[in-house]
């Protein structure tokens, strides 16, 4: 499988060229049968198969939004979303791994220069991680001693580095409320199999355990160091992605993969429109007003989700090129993400009603898509009511329930 070439640094003046993005989207479409064939085994293993792991690494799918200065493709949020949709049609669990590793690796590219120098010394490295519940960091000469157990480490079998949340023990330096981030090679961890769930089983989201691991000061990013914030004073700065706030980027592009998965469900149900409506005299479903109405509504919900998604992604594209992202826009951005979630949820549930009880057989692909979507929609960043409350409070002048950085 050939790796697509990245543009030389001196040619970089914005997001990756559309021709590069289009080739990646086309390749993602080509991979759909391969991913679908590998998906059942990945679900049994509870992590991507060796063949999928090799493809992700060899073809650069773990470096899609990593800045080109670090050897990544530097895709825009819109183009990354396009790729994710197509990968999810083959296997949502693989797209989830791609989302987590791309997102965490990109967030690492926003870290202090010392962290970037350490993690990316040998080129782009896949980074996964978790921040809650946080581990503990104790200051020692020249660095820190890290202890902790971090569950939900999606992509744990693909990553070579991790970004872990920690709180500080007995530290007498400047402390800013919040969770600090430390960067540790994956080889320093024990991985414990804990990912026994009903959806997204093939993501390798197991628990990483660190016992008295030493890291140098250069691999710690304290809250007072503007980690993840726009900081043009850094040596490693200048890509469009350096201007995009982390939470809206990760949340928005993460929803793209779920749209791809529900599109796959829609294709399956549409292909079964010739099946009879049992216990009636209607005959094929195409002769049923109820079935056709529900199919049309599900399709409209999917298109609604895509329309909103690409509107939100386009805003992030422009922010990367210097457009302002006001506090009011961030609030609306979060709430509109809730509309995407509700549209995907409504469509997926309707499609399972249309698929009927046979769709719940574990060997049916639609069952896996539905379970993966159902679980991913419940991620804390996707809970629509929280986004709606944030917007409602902003409209009415109420007290905020979250810092602006988490919008």
Buried (B, 14 or more C-beta within 10 A) or exposed (E): EEEEEBBEEEEBEEBBBEEBBEEBBEBBBEBBEBBBEBBBBBBEBBBBBEBBBEBBBEBBBBBBBBBBBBBBBBBBBBBBBBBBBBBBBBBBBBBBBBBBBBBBBBBBBBBBBBBBBBBBEEEBBBBBBBBEEBBBBBBEEEBBBBBBBBBBBBBBBBBBBBBBBBBBEEBEEEEEEBBBBBBBBBEBBEBBEBBEEEBBBBBBBBBBBBEEBEBEEBBBBBBEBBBBEBBEEBEBBBBBBBBBBBBBBBBBBBBBBBBBBBBBBBEBBBEBBEBEBEEEEBEEBEBBEEBEEBBEEBBEBBBBBBEBBBBBBBBBBBBBEEEEBEEEBBBBBBBBBBBBBBBBBBBBBBBBEBBEEEBEEEEBBBBBBBBBBBBBBEBEBBBBEBBBBBBEBBEEEEEBEBEEEBB
